């Protein structure tokens, strides 16, 4: 009860209108959801059994993927809820836009995924990544220790691209080179997490750039990457965990990662003027830039212009709600 009092008091300080949605969503009962006979960890509202049945075959594999790549079993039971309508989904997530969301210990799947079934497995895995970390750290440490870019980047990495399908690796690399990029921080915030709009990016671009940095850390040293994640499970803030495992902080790592992208791009732009497009070195080339036969493909560095996407509503208008809802337009 005290926990809810703190949540309510904090949100009320920010916005009376938005806070009401937040409080209602967090405390809304799911008792009327029906347990799926073939998979009791999935529950659905009357009229949404078709999507629940589509989710069921993917749940075990998604849980296994998260536990393997985040190096720890779920600390609590996994419960997935399938609302019957977009309106019902929004009443639990605080927004109608996400494909799924994690609110506290509950994972909700939007009914619109019934019309995008190819995304189901990856979106489910993406959200389970959030849920597992939230269970492991506890809600407050999860928000305080981990910035939004990292939890989203990790979720995209773990799920094999879930949540970032609209932006390819090569598109994200070109945007970074052009200066239209995230500015990653080493800690989270209980109130004002920086999300895509904080950097003038659309959500899928924010997700993909974040995932590229996370994947780079893994490629740099898989043993140290495991050490990093295990330190995070022990509630070390991201910057401290990164320094302990890799010997550098978030900002320094990002500078090294982006320098590796910009250097070959600069050389390539010179060759490009002579009629030969630039190429990224093999260690930085994403899978999307390789042919089916494994042959390396050239990346043409195109001029990009800085643009603001602040008019795009990611999920919920008040930044404070990112502290209590793991939601984003997907």
Buried (B, 14 or more C-beta within 10 A) or exposed (E): EEEEEEBBEBBBEBBEEBBEBBBEBBEEEEEEBBEBEEBEBBBBBEEBBEBBBBBBEBBEEBBEBBBEBBBBEBBEEBBBBBBBBEEBBBBBBBBBBBBBBBBBBBBBBBBBBBEEEEBBBBBBBBBBBBBBBBBBBBBBBBBBBBBBBBBBBBBBBBBBBBBBBEBBBBBBBBBBBBEBBBEBBBBBBEBBBBBBBBBBBBBBBBBBBBBBBBBBBBEBEEEBBBBBBBBBBEBBBBBBBBBEBBEBBBBBBBEEBBEBBBEBBEBBBEEBEEEEEBBBEEEBBBEBBEEEEEEEEBBEBEEBEEEEBEEBEBBBEBBBBBBBBBBBBB
